[in-house]
Amino acid sequence: MEMAFRDAALAPRILALVPGGIGDQILFFPTLASLRQRYPEAELAVLVEPRAAAAYEVCPSVNRVLTFPFKQQLSLADLSDLLGRIRERPYDAVLSLGRSLGVKLLLWLTGIPKRVGYAPPGPGRPWLTDPVPLKPAQYAANMYHDLVQGFGIVAPAGLPQIRLKKTDLEWAEQERRRLLGDAAQDYVLLHPGASQLSQEKGIQKLYPPEKWVKVVRGFREKRPELPLVLVLGPEDEQLAKGFLSQLPDLAVSRPAQLGQLAALIGGATLLLCVDSAPMHLGVATQTPLLALFGPTEPERLLPAEGPFRFLKAANGAMESIVPEQILQVIFPG
């Protein structure tokens, strides 16, 4: 259904509630891009968890980023404050990835006239004005993009895309020169980390460091001329000790900002990683990658087409993947 505006002379205002981490935000970028294409003059805002706000450093579609701790235990005062913040601006439409009744009730309480979310079509659901069927058995970016059907948009999702700042591209080039010298051009990135929240939830996405060490050594034997760089986030320092104690000559990069990390990934010949935000940045920069999956499903988190490969652990146990399997995928035949 096409959106009715407050005033034909005013640009529409659209708010998207996007719980989840940085990876979820990147997977939501195609949805935002389609909304921006349909409503080029719109004020497009997102409401995200504080831990995920950095994703919008590289998103070209959004005007405003608001934060709210969706996953914390919230009081009525917290929710009242949130509703007050939302009502400060008269939004024309709101959409959300959230599927719970609580999220749908929140959308209704905002008073925003157009409310788009997942629900079976049919009467008797006052929380949403434009329900969209949930189809979870697909790439998550496509599932999220189904929400634009609530705006009358019928178009393929496409892959997530990002916009890299000139300063981030310059930083990545300087970092490459610092680590590898002026002569080296191609490099492979290894990002072994995953979010702290996934680890706290008991979602075992990490591959044992001692096995990564065997992968690095096997890689060096096969391609000694191709530099391999270990890239770490703030939460990966403890994990890094398992590498650097055995590979003290391994080049290490610690990007301070997500845009810098994205630029470094975009310049790589290959990215080796687990199911994590850098994997989604690899997709968005069209960087060839090999991702290791434990309990999560690669078919939902990687597109079916493109230079993206994965290895799925038996029974979700990451240690079941042996280094030789990884090397075989990198160097087939």
Secondary structure, 3 states (H helix, E strand, C coil): CCCCCCCCCCCCEEEEEECCCHHHHHHHHHHHHHHHHHCCCCEEEEEECHHHHHHHHCCCCCCEEEECCCCCCCCHHHHHHHHHHHHCCCCCEEEECCCCHHHHHHHHHCCCCEEEEECCCCCCCCCCCEEECCCCCCCHHHHHHHHHHHHCCCCCCCCCCCCCCHHHHHHHHHHHHHHHCCCCCCCEEEECCCCHHHHHCCCCCCCCHHHHHHHHHHHHHHCCCCCEEEECCHHHHHHHHHHHCCCCCCEEECCCCHHHHHHHHHCCCEEEEECCHHHHHHHHCCCCEEEEECCCCHHHHCCCCCCEEEEECHHHCHHHCCHHHHHHHHCCC
